[in-house]
Every structure is written in structure tokens, then in C-alpha cells.
Amino acid sequence: MDLLKLLPRVLPPATVWVQAQEAKILASGRPLSETETKPAVLVGVQHPKAVRISIVRNIPTPEDPELRSIAAATNLIGPNTGGITFGHGIYILEGQVTNRLVSHELRHVHQYETFGSIGAFLTTYLEQIATVGYGRAPLELDAKRHERGAPKR
């Protein structure tokens, strides 16, 4: 699969799906705790009161078969996914809430805020994954560098 070639076609439905997931989390998720607000500020989140976390049994996957296939093939959503961020909404698997994971996902919130929209963030993020892979994508490496409660890299 050549994700870079697919991006022009799959980016619009991916953006719509991510926006829908953010709306679900914002409607039903909990606000950051006092303990989580401090790392949010430390990692650069501009609007920590807007962030919501939804603890789930399973990280949702797109219904669209092509998007679901891309998410699995790129390791965006898979068996090792403990959390994922959509704008100001964060999904975290039950039993996976740690300072390290929350601060990592909060850094992604900061990145969304910096890009100004879900579409702008996804364009860059997915291009990075398509060209260098999930584990070497600069936005992922940035989030890893901002993990709290984790050994320094």
C-alpha cells in the first residue's frame, strides 16, 4: 500500500471520521484531573479545560474498510494502541491510564492546536507516517520527548 499516493483521496474521509470521534469524546469524556492539567500545561496545551478523556474497552476503528486497513497497516490503531488523540479528545484503553501515556497524548493535543485544525494536523501527520513510518514520524517523536513520568530519551 502506498499511503502517500492514497492521501489525496483518503484524507477527506479520515478528517471527517476524526472530527466525529472528537465530538463523541467531547460529549461523553471526562475533563482532565488536577493531576493531568499540570502536564497538559507543561507539554504546551493552550486550552487544557477543553480537553476530554474517554476511557474505552476498545479504541474505535473507522467503519470505512480502506481507512480501517490503513490504520492497521500503519500501526495508527492496532493491538498495541493504548491511546489516541483526536483534536481535544483522547481515547485511552481501560487499565492503560499512566502519566507517560496521558502526557504523550496531551502533546498531540498541543500539536492539533498548533496546526489550527484537524485537517491541517492530519495532512502533515499522515504524510510523515507515509514517508518515514509511525515510529520515526517527527510528530510522534516529539510526543515521545514530552512524555512525563517516563525515562528521558
C-alpha positions in Angstrom: 0.0 0.0 0.0 1.4 3.4 -1.0 -0.2 5.7 1.6 1.4 8.8 0.1 -0.4 8.2 -3.2 -3.7 7.4 -1.3 -3.6 10.5 0.9 -5.4 12.9 -1.5 -8.3 10.5 -1.7 -8.4 9.3 1.9 -7.6 12.5 3.8 -11.1 14.0 3.5 -13.0 10.9 4.9 -10.2 10.4 7.5 -10.7 14.0 8.6 -14.5 13.6 8.9 -14.0 10.4 10.9 -11.5 12.1 13.3 -13.8 15.1 13.7 -16.7 12.7 14.6 -14.5 10.8 17.1 -13.5 14.1 18.7 -17.2 15.2 19.0 -18.0 11.8 20.7 -15.2 12.2 23.2 -16.0 15.9 23.9 -19.7 14.9 24.6 -19.0 12.0 26.9 -15.4 12.2 28.1 -14.3 13.5 31.4 -12.2 16.7 31.9 -8.6 16.5 32.9 -8.0 15.9 36.5 -5.9 18.3 38.5 -3.0 15.9 38.2 -3.4 15.8 34.4 -3.7 19.5 34.0 -0.2 20.2 35.1 1.5 18.0 32.4 -1.0 19.4 29.8 0.4 22.9 30.5 4.0 21.6 30.6 3.6 20.0 27.2 2.2 23.1 25.7 -1.6 22.6 25.6 -3.2 26.0 25.2 -6.7 25.1 26.3 -6.5 22.3 28.9 -10.1 22.9 30.1 -11.2 22.0 26.5 -9.6 18.5 26.7 -11.6 15.4 27.4 -10.5 11.9 28.0 -12.7 8.9 27.3 -11.7 5.6 28.8 -12.8 2.8 26.5 -12.6 -1.0 26.2 -11.5 -0.8 22.6 -10.0 2.0 20.6 -12.6 2.7 17.8 -11.6 1.9 14.3 -13.1 3.5 11.1 -16.1 1.8 9.6 -14.7 2.6 6.1 -12.7 -0.6 5.1 -10.0 1.4 3.4 -9.4 3.7 6.4 -9.5 0.7 8.8 -7.0 -1.1 6.6 -4.7 2.0 6.5 -5.0 2.5 10.3 -4.0 -1.1 10.9 -1.2 -1.2 8.3 0.5 1.9 9.6 0.1 0.9 13.3 -2.1 4.0 14.0 -4.8 1.8 15.5 -3.8 -1.7 16.4 -3.5 -4.2 19.2 -0.7 -2.1 20.9 -2.6 1.1 20.8 -3.2 2.3 24.4 -4.4 5.7 23.5 -5.1 8.0 20.6 -5.9 11.7 20.2 -8.4 13.4 18.1 -8.2 17.2 18.4 -9.1 17.9 22.1 -10.4 14.4 22.6 -8.3 11.5 23.9 -9.3 7.8 23.9 -7.4 5.7 26.4 -7.9 2.0 26.9 -9.2 0.8 30.3 -6.2 0.0 32.5 -3.8 1.9 30.4 -4.0 5.4 32.1 -0.5 6.4 33.0 1.3 9.7 33.3 3.5 8.7 30.4 0.6 7.9 28.1 -1.5 10.8 29.1 1.4 13.3 28.6 2.2 11.7 25.2 -1.4 12.2 24.1 -1.6 15.7 25.6 1.4 16.6 23.4 -0.7 15.5 20.4 -3.4 17.9 21.6 -0.8 20.6 21.6 0.1 19.7 18.0 -3.5 19.8 16.9 -3.8 23.3 18.5 -0.6 24.4 16.8 -1.8 23.3 13.3 -5.1 25.0 13.9 -7.4 22.3 12.6 -7.8 18.5 12.5 -7.4 18.6 8.7 -4.1 20.5 8.8 -2.7 18.3 11.5 -3.8 15.1 9.7 -2.2 16.2 6.4 1.2 16.6 8.0 0.9 13.7 10.4 -0.2 11.2 7.7 2.4 12.4 5.3 5.1 11.8 7.9 3.8 8.3 8.5 3.6 7.6 4.8 7.2 8.8 4.2 9.2 7.7 7.3 6.8 5.4 9.2 4.9 5.7 12.5 7.9 5.1 14.8 10.1 7.7 13.0 7.4 10.4 12.3 8.6 13.7 13.7 5.2 14.4 15.4 5.4 11.0 17.1 9.0 11.6 18.2 8.0 15.0 19.5 5.2 13.4 21.6 7.6 10.8 22.9 10.1 13.5 24.0 7.3 15.2 26.0 6.2 12.1 27.9 6.2 12.7 31.7 6.9 10.0 34.2 9.0 8.2 31.6 12.8 7.9 31.4 14.4 10.7 29.4 15.5 9.7 25.9 
